[in-house]
Amino acid sequence: MCSHSGTGRTPPSHTATPASSAAGHTRGQPATRSRDRIGPEGPGVRRPAPGGSVGGVGRLDGDRRSWLRGAPPPRWVRALPLLLVAGVCVATLTSPDPLDIGFLLGAIPPLAVLSYGPVSTALLGAAVVVMLDVPAFQLDRPGRTDVLTVSFVAVLSVFVAFVRRRRDVQLDTERTIAEAAQNALVPPVPERVGAVACAGLYRAAQRGTLVGGDFFDVRTCGHGVRAVLGDVQGHGLAAVATVASLLGAFREAVLDQPDLERVAARLDRRLVTDSARVTHAELFATAVLLEFAPGADAVRIVVCGHPPPVLLRDGTATEVGLVPWTPLGLGLPEGAPLTAHVLPLRPGDRLFVASDGVSEARDAAGVFYPLLERLPALADGADPAATADRVWRDVRAYSPEIRDDVTMLVLAPDRPAGR
């Protein structure tokens, strides 16, 4: 039996296609990449480039809703009606001559609607009407028409505040339900799954969503610890159904499939079956599957059209050299059987797996994010969770706009030094 672990959450104008996701390789053939790899010849060395440190990290404000997208208004917005009332009072009381600024009071009830409920808006509206009739303020000695106009605006503002408050309650309820459903689909990765320390990070490109076209999961079973990270066709809420289907297939396959190749075949069959139900659906997904041996002395890796994992070893970051296969959902090749790549592990080794939202992030000049050059410095002295967070912050600082889902999975097998 396998125990539950979890998947990643957490913010594309472009999505993976079979050609791009498979890195330009044909079915059953290895993709060619210019970056260093771990292969039979041993690890390639990539040192951090100058400027590859964690300096200039941006804030994570983009992870949260803004005020104009449903978040509570900032303090200055809440204070604006009160400041306007105080400013009018001070100006009229200190001026030796009457001031023609009574029209400003008419803006106070509508401003209150932005931050306050109907009761507070009604109180502010009543205060405005009273101020217009107080002789000491000499607000242009308003006539009856001015008072009636402001009173009408105040009553209308109370009604708008009532409607807004009811809609806010409804939207908050719907958002709570949506977050609960999304968290049920992709719960957070625990800090440890079996003998592997884990951390996952997900930032959906579509604002207001916690899940989209990327997914990952980590599970432990009798064969060790198995993990998957993938990117389905499309992004945002439109891809959630495919993500749910793949995660369900993975969790079932982990329970009863004896090897990683058959787990990948089960995911491929799931997409092929789902695609056959809809005319011209052409569902596909890229994925990386990993299986850590019970002793954490080796990891078996299957790559289906996805960027290969990066091995962090002795202060270097190197892509694992393996033979990738076609994306899931296109039918795994029958002539050449799928074979997992076996990577021996040393004490202290870590594996970093990410979606193309990381490697394809661009700066203002259109240059791709140099993951291999920056990753050693970002991972230096950091646990898996801190490593993922540092990379995300660095990607945000490097790229002015994140248009694709960003997903990371950091896995640190706990292998004793004496083994």
C-alpha positions as CSV (number, residue, x, y, z in Angstrom):
1,M,0.0,0.0,0.0
2,C,1.1,3.5,-0.7
3,S,0.6,6.4,1.6
4,H,-0.7,9.8,0.5
5,S,1.6,12.7,0.1
6,G,0.3,15.6,-1.9
7,T,0.7,17.9,-4.9
8,G,1.8,21.4,-5.6
9,R,-0.4,24.5,-5.8
10,T,0.4,28.2,-5.6
11,P,0.6,32.3,-10.9
12,P,0.6,31.4,-20.0
13,S,0.5,33.2,-23.1
14,H,2.1,30.2,-24.6
15,T,1.7,26.5,-23.8
16,A,3.6,23.4,-24.6
17,T,3.0,21.8,-28.0
18,P,4.1,18.3,-28.9
19,A,7.0,19.7,-30.8
20,S,8.2,22.2,-28.3
21,S,7.6,20.1,-25.3
22,A,9.6,17.2,-26.7
23,A,12.4,19.7,-27.4
24,G,12.3,19.0,-31.1
25,H,13.0,15.3,-31.0
26,T,11.1,12.7,-32.9
27,R,9.2,9.8,-31.3
28,G,11.5,7.5,-29.4
29,Q,14.7,9.6,-30.1
30,P,16.6,11.7,-27.6
31,A,16.2,15.5,-27.7
32,T,19.3,17.5,-28.3
33,R,20.0,20.3,-25.8
34,S,23.0,22.6,-25.6
35,R,23.2,22.6,-21.8
36,D,25.5,20.3,-19.8
37,R,24.1,16.9,-18.6
38,I,24.8,14.0,-16.4
39,G,25.7,11.1,-18.6
40,P,28.0,8.2,-18.9
41,E,31.0,10.5,-19.1
42,G,30.2,12.0,-15.6
43,P,28.9,15.3,-14.4
44,G,29.3,18.4,-16.4
45,V,30.3,21.5,-14.4
46,R,28.3,24.7,-14.6
47,R,29.5,27.5,-12.2
48,P,27.2,30.3,-11.2
49,A,27.6,33.2,-13.5
50,P,28.3,36.7,-12.1
51,G,25.1,38.2,-10.9
52,G,23.6,34.8,-10.4
53,S,23.1,35.3,-6.7
54,V,19.8,36.1,-5.0
55,G,20.3,39.8,-5.1
56,G,17.5,42.1,-6.2
57,V,14.7,39.7,-5.3
58,G,11.2,41.1,-5.9
59,R,8.2,40.9,-3.6
60,L,5.6,38.3,-3.9
61,D,2.7,40.7,-4.2
62,G,1.7,39.1,-7.5
63,D,0.6,36.0,-5.5
64,R,-2.2,37.9,-3.8
65,R,-5.3,39.5,-5.0
66,S,-5.1,43.2,-5.6
67,W,-7.7,45.7,-4.3
68,L,-9.3,46.0,-7.7
69,R,-9.6,42.2,-7.9
70,G,-11.5,41.5,-4.8
71,A,-9.0,42.0,-1.9
72,P,-10.0,44.3,1.0
73,P,-9.3,48.0,0.2
74,P,-6.1,49.5,1.5
75,R,-6.1,51.7,4.6
76,W,-5.8,54.9,2.6
77,V,-9.0,54.1,0.8
78,R,-10.8,53.5,4.1
79,A,-9.4,56.7,5.5
80,L,-10.2,58.9,2.5
81,P,-13.8,59.8,3.4
82,L,-12.8,60.7,7.0
83,L,-9.8,62.7,5.8
84,L,-12.1,64.6,3.3
85,V,-14.5,65.5,6.1
86,A,-11.7,66.6,8.4
87,G,-10.1,68.6,5.6
88,V,-13.4,70.5,4.7
89,C,-14.0,71.2,8.4
90,V,-10.5,72.6,9.0
91,A,-10.5,74.7,5.8
92,T,-13.9,76.3,6.5
93,L,-13.2,77.0,10.2
94,T,-9.8,78.5,9.6
95,S,-10.7,80.6,6.6
96,P,-11.7,84.3,7.3
97,D,-14.0,84.2,4.2
98,P,-16.7,81.7,3.2
99,L,-15.3,78.9,0.9
100,D,-17.1,77.5,-2.0
101,I,-16.1,73.9,-1.3
102,G,-19.4,72.4,-0.2
103,F,-19.5,70.3,-3.4
104,L,-16.7,68.2,-1.9
105,L,-19.0,66.8,0.7
106,G,-21.1,65.3,-2.0
107,A,-18.2,62.9,-2.8
108,I,-18.0,61.5,0.7
109,P,-20.9,59.0,0.6
110,P,-19.8,57.5,-2.8
111,L,-16.2,57.2,-1.4
112,A,-17.5,55.4,1.7
113,V,-19.2,52.8,-0.5
114,L,-15.7,51.6,-1.5
115,S,-14.8,50.6,2.0
116,Y,-17.7,50.6,4.3
117,G,-21.1,48.9,4.7
118,P,-24.5,50.5,4.5
119,V,-24.6,51.6,8.2
120,S,-21.3,53.4,8.1
121,T,-22.1,54.9,4.8
122,A,-25.5,56.2,6.2
123,L,-23.7,57.7,9.1
124,L,-21.2,59.5,6.9
125,G,-24.0,60.7,4.6
126,A,-26.0,62.1,7.6
127,A,-22.9,63.9,8.8
128,V,-22.5,65.5,5.4
129,V,-26.0,66.8,5.4
130,V,-25.6,68.2,8.9
131,M,-22.4,69.9,8.0
132,L,-24.1,71.7,5.1
133,D,-26.6,73.2,7.5
134,V,-24.2,74.2,10.3
135,P,-23.7,78.0,10.1
136,A,-20.2,77.9,11.5
137,F,-18.9,76.1,8.4
138,Q,-20.4,78.7,6.0
139,L,-20.3,76.2,3.1
140,D,-21.5,78.7,0.5
141,R,-24.7,78.9,2.5
142,P,-26.3,76.2,0.4
143,G,-29.9,76.4,-0.6
144,R,-32.6,73.8,-0.2
145,T,-31.7,72.3,-3.6
146,D,-28.1,71.6,-2.6
147,V,-29.1,69.9,0.6
148,L,-31.7,67.7,-1.3
149,T,-29.1,66.8,-3.9
150,V,-26.5,65.7,-1.4
151,S,-29.2,63.8,0.6
152,F,-30.2,61.9,-2.6
153,V,-26.6,61.0,-3.3
154,A,-26.2,59.8,0.3
155,V,-29.3,57.6,0.2
156,L,-28.3,56.2,-3.2
157,S,-24.8,55.4,-1.8
158,V,-26.3,53.5,1.1
159,F,-28.2,51.3,-1.3
160,V,-25.1,50.7,-3.4
161,A,-23.2,49.9,-0.2
162,F,-25.9,47.4,0.7
163,V,-25.7,45.7,-2.7
164,R,-21.9,45.7,-2.6
165,R,-21.8,44.1,0.8
166,R,-24.2,41.3,-0.2
167,R,-22.1,40.6,-3.4
168,D,-18.9,40.6,-1.4
169,V,-20.3,38.0,1.0
170,Q,-21.4,35.9,-2.0
171,L,-18.1,36.2,-3.7
172,D,-16.1,35.3,-0.6
173,T,-18.3,32.2,-0.1
174,E,-17.7,31.1,-3.7
175,R,-14.0,31.8,-3.5
176,T,-13.8,29.7,-0.3
177,I,-15.6,26.8,-2.0
178,A,-13.4,27.1,-5.0
179,E,-10.2,27.2,-2.9
180,A,-11.4,24.1,-1.0
181,A,-12.1,22.3,-4.2
182,Q,-8.7,23.2,-5.7
183,N,-6.8,22.3,-2.6
184,A,-8.6,19.0,-2.6
185,L,-7.4,18.4,-6.1
186,V,-3.8,19.5,-5.4
187,P,-3.0,19.5,-1.7
188,P,0.4,20.8,-0.6
189,V,3.4,18.5,-0.6
190,P,4.5,17.4,2.9
191,E,8.0,18.2,4.0
192,R,8.9,14.5,3.9
193,V,7.7,11.5,1.9
194,G,9.4,8.4,3.0
195,A,13.1,8.9,2.8
196,V,12.8,12.0,0.6
197,A,12.5,15.6,1.8
198,C,10.2,17.4,-0.6
199,A,9.0,20.9,-1.5
200,G,6.6,22.0,-4.2
201,L,5.8,25.4,-5.5
202,Y,3.0,26.3,-8.0
203,R,2.1,29.7,-9.3
204,A,-0.8,29.7,-11.8
205,A,-0.6,32.1,-14.7
206,Q,-4.3,32.8,-14.5
207,R,-5.1,35.3,-11.8
208,G,-7.4,34.2,-9.0
209,T,-6.7,30.5,-9.4
210,L,-4.7,28.0,-7.4
211,V,-4.5,25.3,-10.0
212,G,-4.1,25.3,-13.8
213,G,-2.2,23.4,-16.4
214,D,0.7,22.1,-14.3
215,F,0.6,19.5,-11.6
216,F,2.8,17.4,-9.4
217,D,2.5,14.7,-6.7
218,V,4.8,12.6,-4.5
219,R,3.8,9.2,-3.0
220,T,5.5,6.5,-1.1
221,C,4.9,2.8,-1.7
222,G,6.5,-0.6,-1.5
223,H,8.8,0.3,-4.4
224,G,10.1,3.4,-2.8
225,V,9.0,7.0,-3.4
226,R,7.4,8.0,-6.7
227,A,6.9,11.5,-7.9
228,V,5.5,13.2,-11.0
229,L,5.6,16.7,-12.4
230,G,3.8,17.6,-15.6
231,D,2.3,20.2,-17.9
232,V,-0.9,19.5,-19.7
233,Q,-2.2,21.1,-22.9
234,G,-3.7,24.5,-22.2
235,H,-3.6,26.3,-18.9
236,G,-5.9,27.9,-16.3
237,L,-9.2,26.4,-15.4
238,A,-9.7,24.9,-18.8
239,A,-6.9,22.4,-18.0
240,V,-8.1,21.4,-14.5
241,A,-10.2,18.4,-15.8
242,T,-7.1,17.0,-17.5
243,V,-5.0,17.6,-14.5
244,A,-7.5,15.8,-12.3
245,S,-7.7,12.9,-14.7
246,L,-3.9,12.5,-14.8
247,L,-3.4,12.8,-11.0
248,G,-6.1,10.2,-10.4
249,A,-4.4,7.8,-12.9
250,F,-1.0,8.4,-11.3
251,R,-2.3,7.8,-7.8
252,E,-3.9,4.5,-8.9
253,A,-0.9,3.4,-10.9
254,V,1.4,4.0,-8.0
255,L,-0.6,1.5,-6.0
256,D,-0.4,-1.5,-8.3
257,Q,2.2,-0.9,-11.1
258,P,5.5,-2.7,-10.4
259,D,7.7,-0.2,-12.3
260,L,7.9,3.4,-13.4
261,E,7.6,2.6,-17.1
262,R,4.1,1.1,-16.5
263,V,3.1,4.1,-14.5
264,A,3.9,6.3,-17.5
265,A,2.1,4.0,-19.8
266,R,-1.0,4.2,-17.5
267,L,-0.9,8.0,-17.7
268,D,-0.5,7.9,-21.5
269,R,-3.5,5.5,-21.8
270,R,-5.6,7.8,-19.6
271,L,-5.1,10.7,-21.9
272,V,-5.6,8.7,-25.0
273,T,-8.9,7.4,-23.6
274,D,-10.0,10.9,-22.6
275,S,-9.1,12.3,-25.9
276,A,-11.1,9.7,-27.8
277,R,-14.3,10.8,-26.1
278,V,-14.2,14.3,-27.6
279,T,-13.9,15.0,-31.3
280,H,-10.6,16.7,-32.2
281,A,-9.6,16.9,-28.5
282,E,-6.0,15.9,-29.0
283,L,-5.1,16.0,-25.3
284,F,-1.5,15.6,-24.4
285,A,0.8,16.4,-21.5
286,T,4.5,16.5,-20.8
287,A,5.8,14.9,-17.6
288,V,8.7,13.7,-15.6
289,L,8.3,10.6,-13.4
290,L,10.8,9.7,-10.7
291,E,11.2,6.6,-8.5
292,F,13.6,6.7,-5.5
293,A,14.8,3.3,-4.4
294,P,13.9,2.3,-0.8
295,G,17.6,2.9,0.2
296,A,17.6,6.3,-1.6
297,D,20.9,5.2,-3.3
298,A,19.5,5.7,-6.8
299,V,16.6,7.2,-8.7
300,R,14.9,6.0,-11.8
301,I,13.6,8.7,-14.2
302,V,11.2,8.7,-17.1
303,V,10.8,11.9,-19.2
304,C,7.9,12.3,-21.6
305,G,8.5,15.4,-23.6
306,H,9.4,17.5,-20.5
307,P,12.5,19.4,-19.6
308,P,14.8,16.9,-17.7
309,P,15.5,17.1,-14.0
310,V,18.5,19.1,-12.8
311,L,20.9,17.4,-10.4
312,L,22.4,19.5,-7.7
313,R,25.7,18.0,-6.6
314,D,28.8,19.5,-5.0
315,G,27.8,23.1,-5.8
316,T,27.0,22.5,-9.4
317,A,23.7,22.2,-11.4
318,T,23.6,19.8,-14.3
319,E,20.8,18.4,-16.4
320,V,20.4,14.7,-16.2
321,G,21.3,13.1,-19.5
322,L,18.7,10.7,-20.6
323,V,16.5,9.6,-23.6
324,P,13.2,11.5,-23.5
325,W,10.1,10.1,-25.0
326,T,7.1,11.7,-26.6
327,P,4.5,13.6,-24.5
328,L,1.7,11.6,-22.8
329,G,-1.5,11.2,-24.8
330,L,0.2,10.7,-28.2
331,G,0.7,7.0,-27.7
332,L,4.0,5.8,-26.3
333,P,6.1,4.1,-29.1
334,E,5.6,0.4,-29.4
335,G,8.8,-0.4,-31.5
336,A,11.2,0.9,-28.8
337,P,10.0,0.1,-25.3
338,L,10.1,2.8,-22.7
339,T,13.1,2.4,-20.4
340,A,13.8,4.4,-17.3
341,H,17.1,6.1,-16.8
342,V,18.9,5.0,-13.6
343,L,20.9,7.7,-11.8
344,P,23.1,6.7,-8.8
345,L,22.8,9.1,-6.0
346,R,25.4,10.3,-3.5
347,P,24.9,11.8,0.0
348,G,23.7,15.4,-0.4
349,D,22.4,15.1,-3.9
350,R,19.2,17.0,-4.7
351,L,16.9,16.9,-7.8
352,F,15.2,20.0,-9.1
353,V,12.3,19.5,-11.5
354,A,10.5,22.5,-13.0
355,S,8.0,23.3,-15.8
356,D,9.0,25.3,-18.8
357,G,7.5,28.3,-17.1
358,V,10.8,28.6,-15.3
359,S,13.3,28.0,-18.1
360,E,11.3,30.0,-20.6
361,A,10.8,33.1,-18.5
362,R,12.4,36.1,-20.3
363,D,13.9,39.3,-19.2
364,A,13.1,42.7,-20.8
365,A,15.5,41.9,-23.7
366,G,13.9,38.6,-24.4
367,V,16.8,36.4,-22.9
368,F,15.7,33.2,-21.3
369,Y,16.1,32.7,-17.6
370,P,19.6,31.1,-17.0
371,L,18.4,28.4,-14.6
372,L,21.6,26.3,-14.6
373,E,23.8,29.3,-13.9
374,R,21.7,30.7,-11.1
375,L,20.5,27.5,-9.4
376,P,23.7,26.5,-7.5
377,A,23.8,29.9,-5.7
378,L,20.1,29.9,-5.0
379,A,20.2,26.4,-3.5
380,D,23.4,26.9,-1.5
381,G,22.6,26.2,2.2
382,A,18.9,26.0,1.6
383,D,16.4,23.2,2.3
384,P,14.0,22.2,-0.5
385,A,11.3,24.7,0.5
386,A,13.7,27.6,0.7
387,T,15.3,26.6,-2.7
388,A,11.9,26.6,-4.5
389,D,11.0,30.0,-2.9
390,R,14.4,31.5,-3.8
391,V,14.1,30.4,-7.4
392,W,10.6,31.8,-7.7
393,R,11.6,35.1,-6.3
394,D,14.6,35.2,-8.6
395,V,12.4,34.4,-11.7
396,R,10.0,37.2,-10.7
397,A,12.9,39.6,-10.4
398,Y,14.4,38.5,-13.7
399,S,11.2,38.5,-15.8
400,P,9.0,41.6,-15.9
401,E,5.9,39.5,-16.7
402,I,5.3,35.8,-15.9
403,R,2.9,34.5,-18.6
404,D,3.1,30.8,-18.0
405,D,2.4,28.6,-15.1
406,V,5.5,28.2,-12.9
407,T,5.9,24.8,-11.2
408,M,8.8,23.4,-9.2
409,L,9.5,20.3,-7.3
410,V,12.7,19.9,-5.1
411,L,13.5,16.4,-3.9
412,A,16.3,15.7,-1.4
413,P,16.8,12.0,-0.7
414,D,18.0,11.3,2.8
415,R,20.9,8.9,2.2
416,P,23.2,8.4,5.1
417,A,26.8,9.3,4.3
418,G,28.1,5.8,5.3
419,R,26.0,4.0,2.7
